[in-house]
Amino acid sequence: MVRKKNNISLGEALKEFISTNKLQKGIDKVLVKEAWVSLMGNGVNNYTTAIDLRNSTLFVSLSSSVLREELSHGKSKIIALLNEELGREVVTKIVLR
């Protein structure tokens, strides 16, 4: 890592480290899982069996077909809530399985 100036903030140093080492995708995967758990609450999380972010598509596996159908009606709202929680556009599509 090349230092551009003598004094940089810890936040700037972390952003540079993440960028230099191409770690953002991995960090996004963790942050999206945390955001899902936080936003969906226990009712949905009890039926969530897997969450995986690939490129900008979020794949969510659910053990309840009724819940899957119910959530499919609000995909665009879920995407907006997740991106708002993350502070930037990370998810552009949700696939419920």
Phi, psi and omega in degrees: 000128181265127179276127183274332178211168186290320183243112173233152182287160178299320178300316178295319180296318179295316178300317180295318180297315179299316180294313182299321184263009178051051183261355188299320181299317179294319178295318178301320179301316180292315182295323179294319177299315179297319180295318179301310181300316181294316185280326187276336178076175185298322182304312180282320184297331178296335181256359179274120182257335179201145177226126181218129177257120176236121190054245179244018179256128178262120177259121181238123177263130181237144181270358180241118179292329179294315179295319179303314180297317181296315180291332182296336179286339183243029183303314183295324178291320178297316178300314180298317180295316179298313181295324177295318179297322182277345177082004177195168182279106179251320183254128176245344182210145176238133174244118179261130180232000000 
